[in-house]
Amino acid sequence: MELALEQGTVTGGWTGDVVDVDVHVNVPSVDVLRPYLAPQWLEWIGEIGFSAPPSLVTKYPAGSSITCAPRWLPADGRAPSSELSVVREHVLEPLGVERAVLNCYWGLDCMRNPDFAAALASAVNDWLIEEWLEHDDRLRASLIVPAHDPAAAAREIDRVGGHPGFVQVFLPLWSPMPYGNRTWLPLWEAIDRRGLVAGIHYGGSSQGPTTTTGWATWFLEEHASAVPMAWQQLTSLLGEGLFQRFPQLRVSLLETGFTWLGPLLWRLDKEWKGLRREVPWVDRLPSEILREHVRISIQPIGAGPAEDFRRVVDWMGSDEVLMFGSDYPHGHTQDVGRLLEVLSPSACARLMADNARAQYSL
């Protein structure tokens, strides 16, 4: 009964096709990565007492319902969503998922040893292949890259990006510098070369404070600051001309919500009209460019009053922008049904499956 109740909440009672673009899997411990690490790194782990990247618990505090809804927290103390059998039981089977994109945030963005970070990223990717992708054809995944070394990230994309199970490159929302900066070009060239999606997902650590004006005191502040960071990353990609340099580039925003997108598109269009000479490569309305290249998962919905929800959706200007993502196992309180109620049946079908199929070539 609990799973049936959860299905109604997660999918809003939808009975058609479902493609879930944001299913989290967790590395239960560094021990599962040992088979994929060279002897020098196994020795290093023992010498420094490494167990997990420290930023993992700052972005996803272990005891928070935002990190894991109580109904999905294993009673035996295991890490949530760390085994395929559990994800099948909680997501794939009850929701009738046709395809699910796995996103594994393990906090590697805080690792300052570039060689160790690259080795861990490779180990996570090999673990995803062997323990997940090879055992269920419904699964696709984001590959993990070292977040502070664009050249090493490109090498890792070329190493495993040809595996049919990988459809996306995981990029944490907080980054050392905006992703449009030309320092990242080796990364973008590799993403383009392999025909993958760039998935900018909540999480990460930057070189500076967690907000635009200084360090946050509380987790609430940092968590809410994801919205302006998402604004900044999209504005950077647009202003630096990434979509002109890579015409086939596809970007997904994941676990950032979407109700803020309409105001951003309006503001970008407004400012572009007066400042377009500075960025002549932005040769049409920014909103048109972003609607062509960017898709966004719906959770956390953050819908506000029901009577305003229709306006929020209309302001985005297209029903092809949104994709269903359960954000499992994180806890969210708003029913997806509230979103489906303001959409036409065809728009609901696009949101729940078709937009994701097109975005990820499923």
Summary of the structure (lengths in Angstrom):
residues: 362
radius of gyration: 19.6
end to end distance: 31.5
largest distance: 60.1
contacts: 1181
relative contact order: 0.15
helix: 48%
strand: 14%
